[in-house]
Amino acid sequence: MFIHRLFFARRLISAALLLGLLMPLASRAQAASGAHAITVTDYNGDKVSLQQPARRIIALAPHIVENLYSAGAGQYLVGAVDYCDYPPQAKAITRVGSISSHSIEAILAQQPDLVIAWNSGYGGKIIGKLRALGIPVYASNPLQLEDVARSIRDYGKLANTTAVAEKAAQTFLARLQGLRDQYTEHRRLTVLYEVWNSPLQTLNGEHIISDVIELCGGENVFADAAVVAPKISLESVLSRNPDVIVASGMGEERPEWLDDWRKWPSLKAVQNNHLFFIPPDIIQRHTARILEGVNEMCVHLESARTPLSE
């Protein structure tokens, strides 16, 4: 009996010692996990924290998808919205709605560990709903050209692809600075950026395209509009009489309605044949490709300056 009790006591002591060793290890593991938590601040000023890198990401706007690929995190996309078509492999991503109508059920079905939403229009309405369900959400709302680099860097941190993201961000910023150095100080021209013709619609000074215009030495004639994408009247365009009109449209082809302005020969843009087109995908998306649109905008404005400098 004594031997049996002694053996049992020794087993208890061994178990206690083992437990004592394991508990510090567990504590250290928990501390390490906390130490490696990823935290970034989104465009709303909210902290977005992940305990481990995002591996199931849903993007609720085309520009978000494109920036995730630039950040080296495209492989982790499990959901996107309609018109997410660049790069080409983005076309195969499961759809969870459109940019103006997301399906929470479709989002939840993909079991995301991160959702990145455009904090504009409908996108801003879904952020709170998803966070209430316990899903980490990063609110994206780039307004300046430098914000493209910020987005790429943040996505790289969230997905732990920082090396790729940092290289892409630095490349973008270097090219952006080169364009600023080349064009910003040139003669000012007033510019109407026409998003659509019916209804007639433009963008105000808060939109990233206004930053594009300013970089190229231009001035957005509707920068003072109260809303980001105002519908405007023909009379207001005639009154502000821009030097240049730049249209986007829906695709890669110049929209026929751009030449409708020729019905109004009193416009300086018409008198000097300063009616230009830039494909929307390289000017209206907040991605690295916007620098292609910047270059085209600057080239157009330079051509419009030629008669002014003679």
C-alpha positions in Angstrom: 0.0 0.0 0.0 2.8 2.4 0.9 4.6 1.6 -2.4 1.3 2.2 -4.3 0.8 5.6 -2.6 4.4 6.6 -3.2 4.0 5.8 -6.9 0.8 7.8 -7.2 2.4 10.8 -5.4 5.3 10.7 -7.8 2.9 10.7 -10.8 1.1 13.7 -9.4 4.4 15.6 -8.9 5.5 14.7 -12.5 2.1 15.9 -13.8 2.4 19.1 -11.8 5.9 19.8 -13.1 4.9 19.1 -16.7 1.9 21.4 -16.3 4.1 24.0 -14.8 6.3 23.8 -17.9 3.5 23.8 -20.4 1.7 26.8 -18.8 4.5 29.2 -19.5 4.8 27.9 -23.0 1.1 28.5 -23.6 1.4 32.0 -22.1 4.4 32.7 -24.4 2.5 31.4 -27.4 -0.5 33.6 -26.6 1.8 36.6 -26.1 3.5 35.9 -29.4 0.1 35.6 -31.1 -0.9 39.0 -29.7 2.5 40.5 -30.6 1.9 39.5 -34.2 -1.6 40.9 -34.5 -2.0 43.0 -37.6 -3.6 46.5 -37.1 -4.1 49.2 -39.7 -6.2 52.3 -39.7 -8.8 52.6 -42.5 -10.0 55.7 -44.3 -12.7 56.3 -41.7 -10.0 56.4 -39.0 -11.1 53.0 -37.6 -8.6 50.4 -36.4 -8.9 47.1 -38.3 -7.2 44.3 -36.4 -6.5 40.7 -37.5 -4.9 38.0 -35.3 -3.3 36.5 -38.4 -2.9 37.5 -42.1 -6.1 37.6 -44.2 -6.5 34.5 -46.3 -10.2 34.8 -47.3 -10.7 38.4 -48.6 -13.8 39.9 -50.2 -13.5 43.1 -52.1 -16.6 45.2 -52.8 -15.3 47.5 -55.6 -13.2 47.0 -58.8 -10.5 49.3 -57.6 -10.1 47.4 -54.4 -9.6 44.1 -56.3 -7.0 45.7 -58.5 -5.1 47.2 -55.6 -5.1 43.8 -53.8 -3.4 42.2 -56.8 -0.9 45.1 -56.9 -0.2 44.3 -53.2 0.4 40.7 -53.9 -2.8 39.6 -52.2 -5.0 38.8 -55.2 -4.6 35.0 -54.6 -6.5 35.4 -51.3 -9.6 36.9 -52.9 -12.7 34.7 -52.5 -15.4 37.3 -53.4 -15.9 40.4 -55.5 -18.6 42.4 -57.1 -19.6 42.9 -60.8 -17.2 44.7 -63.2 -14.1 43.5 -61.3 -12.3 42.6 -64.5 -8.7 43.6 -64.0 -6.3 41.9 -63.9 -7.9 39.2 -66.2 -7.8 36.5 -63.5 -10.2 38.7 -61.4 -13.0 37.7 -63.7 -13.0 34.3 -62.2 -13.6 35.4 -58.6 -17.0 34.5 -57.1 -19.5 37.4 -57.2 -21.3 38.6 -54.1 -23.4 41.3 -55.7 -22.9 44.5 -57.6 -21.1 47.7 -56.5 -24.5 49.2 -55.5 -26.2 46.0 -54.2 -24.2 43.6 -52.1 -25.6 40.3 -50.8 -24.8 39.7 -47.1 -25.8 36.1 -47.5 -23.4 35.6 -50.4 -20.6 37.4 -48.4 -21.2 35.1 -45.4 -21.2 32.0 -47.6 -17.6 32.7 -48.5 -16.5 32.8 -44.8 -14.3 35.8 -45.2 -11.7 36.8 -42.6 -11.6 40.3 -44.1 -14.0 42.4 -46.2 -12.7 45.6 -47.9 -15.6 48.0 -48.8 -15.7 51.2 -50.7 -17.0 53.8 -48.2 -19.1 55.5 -50.8 -22.8 55.2 -51.6 -24.1 51.7 -50.8 -20.7 50.5 -49.8 -20.7 52.7 -46.8 -24.0 51.3 -45.6 -22.9 47.7 -45.4 -19.8 48.3 -43.3 -21.6 48.5 -40.0 -23.8 45.5 -40.8 -20.8 43.3 -41.4 -18.9 44.5 -38.4 -22.0 43.8 -36.3 -21.7 40.2 -37.5 -18.1 40.0 -36.3 -16.4 40.4 -39.7 -13.4 42.7 -39.9 -14.1 45.4 -42.4 -11.6 47.9 -43.9 -13.3 51.0 -45.2 -11.6 52.3 -48.4 -12.2 55.8 -49.7 -9.2 57.2 -51.6 -9.5 60.8 -52.6 -6.0 61.8 -53.5 -3.6 60.1 -55.9 -1.2 59.3 -53.0 -4.0 57.3 -51.5 -3.5 54.6 -54.1 -0.1 53.8 -52.5 -1.6 54.0 -49.0 -4.2 51.4 -50.0 -1.7 49.0 -51.6 0.5 49.3 -48.5 -2.4 48.6 -46.1 -3.6 45.6 -48.1 0.0 44.3 -48.0 0.0 44.5 -44.2 -3.4 42.9 -43.8 -2.4 39.9 -46.1 1.3 39.8 -45.0 2.5 40.5 -48.5 4.4 43.7 -47.5 7.4 43.2 -49.7 5.4 43.1 -52.9 3.1 45.9 -51.7 5.9 48.2 -50.7 7.7 47.8 -54.0 4.4 48.5 -55.9 3.7 51.6 -53.7 7.2 53.0 -54.2 7.0 52.5 -57.9 3.7 54.3 -58.0 4.8 57.2 -55.9 8.0 57.7 -57.9 6.1 57.9 -61.2 3.5 60.1 -59.7 6.2 62.6 -58.5 7.7 62.6 -61.9 4.4 63.6 -63.4 3.8 66.3 -60.8 7.3 67.7 -61.5 6.6 67.8 -65.2 3.1 69.3 -65.4 1.9 71.0 -62.2 3.3 74.4 -62.8 2.0 74.8 -66.4 -0.5 77.4 -67.5 -3.9 76.9 -65.8 -6.8 75.7 -67.9 -10.4 75.3 -66.8 -11.7 71.7 -67.3 -15.1 70.1 -67.3 -14.9 66.3 -66.7 -18.0 64.7 -68.1 -18.9 61.4 -66.5 -22.1 61.0 -68.5 -24.3 62.9 -70.9 -27.9 62.0 -69.9 -28.2 63.1 -67.3 -25.3 65.4 -67.6 -23.0 64.5 -64.7 -19.6 65.6 -63.5 -17.4 65.2 -60.4 -16.5 67.8 -57.7 -13.3 68.7 -56.0 -13.4 65.8 -53.5 -13.0 63.2 -56.2 -9.6 61.8 -57.1 -10.1 63.0 -60.7 -10.0 66.6 -59.5 -6.6 65.8 -58.2 -5.7 64.4 -61.6 -6.8 67.7 -63.2 -4.8 69.8 -60.8 -1.7 67.7 -61.3 -1.9 68.5 -65.0 -2.2 72.2 -64.3 -5.9 72.3 -64.7 -8.8 73.6 -62.6 -12.0 71.6 -62.2 -14.8 74.1 -63.1 -17.2 72.2 -60.8 -14.8 71.7 -57.9 -17.2 73.7 -55.7 -20.2 71.4 -56.3 -22.0 70.2 -53.0 -21.9 66.5 -53.8 -19.2 64.3 -55.2 -21.0 63.3 -58.5 -23.5 66.2 -59.2 -25.9 66.3 -62.0 -25.5 69.6 -63.7 -27.4 71.7 -66.2 -26.4 72.8 -69.7 -26.8 76.4 -68.6 -24.2 75.9 -65.8 -21.7 74.6 -68.3 -22.3 77.4 -70.7 -21.9 79.9 -67.8 -18.6 78.4 -66.6 -17.4 78.1 -70.2 -14.5 75.6 -69.7 -11.3 75.7 -71.8 -11.4 71.9 -72.1 -14.0 69.2 -71.9 -12.9 65.7 -71.1 -15.3 62.8 -71.2 -15.1 59.2 -70.0 -18.2 57.1 -71.0 -18.5 53.4 -70.5 -15.8 51.7 -72.5 -12.7 52.0 -74.5 -14.3 53.9 -77.4 -14.8 57.7 -77.5 -18.5 58.3 -76.8 -20.4 59.8 -79.7 -22.2 62.2 -77.3 -18.9 64.1 -76.6 -19.3 65.8 -80.0 -22.8 67.0 -79.0 -21.0 70.0 -77.5 -20.4 71.3 -81.0 -24.0 72.5 -81.0 -22.8 75.2 -78.6 -20.1 77.1 -80.6 -19.8 79.8 -77.9 -18.0 77.4 -75.7 -14.2 77.9 -75.7 -13.7 74.1 -75.6 -15.6 73.9 -78.8 -14.1 76.9 -80.5 -10.6 75.4 -80.0 -11.6 71.8 -80.6 -10.6 70.9 -77.1 -13.0 67.9 -76.7 -11.0 64.9 -75.3 -11.7 61.3 -74.3 -9.9 59.2 -71.7 -11.0 55.5 -71.1 -12.8 55.3 -67.8 -10.9 52.3 -66.5 -7.6 54.2 -66.4 -9.0 57.5 -65.0 -12.0 56.6 -62.7 -10.5 53.7 -60.8 -8.4 54.5 -57.8 -5.5 52.1 -58.8 -2.0 52.2 -60.1 -3.3 52.4 -63.6 -4.7 55.8 -62.9 -1.3 57.2 -63.8 -1.9 56.1 -67.4 -5.0 58.3 -67.2 -3.0 61.1 -65.6 -0.6 61.0 -68.5 -3.4 61.2 -71.0 -5.0 64.1 -69.2 -1.7 66.0 -69.1 -1.0 65.4 -72.8 -4.5 66.6 -73.7 -4.1 69.8 -71.6 -0.7 70.4 -73.1 -2.1 70.2 -76.6 -4.8 72.7 -75.4 -2.2 75.1 -74.2 -0.4 75.4 -77.5 -2.5 78.1 -79.0 -2.6 79.9 -75.7 1.2 80.2 -75.6 1.6 81.5 -79.2 
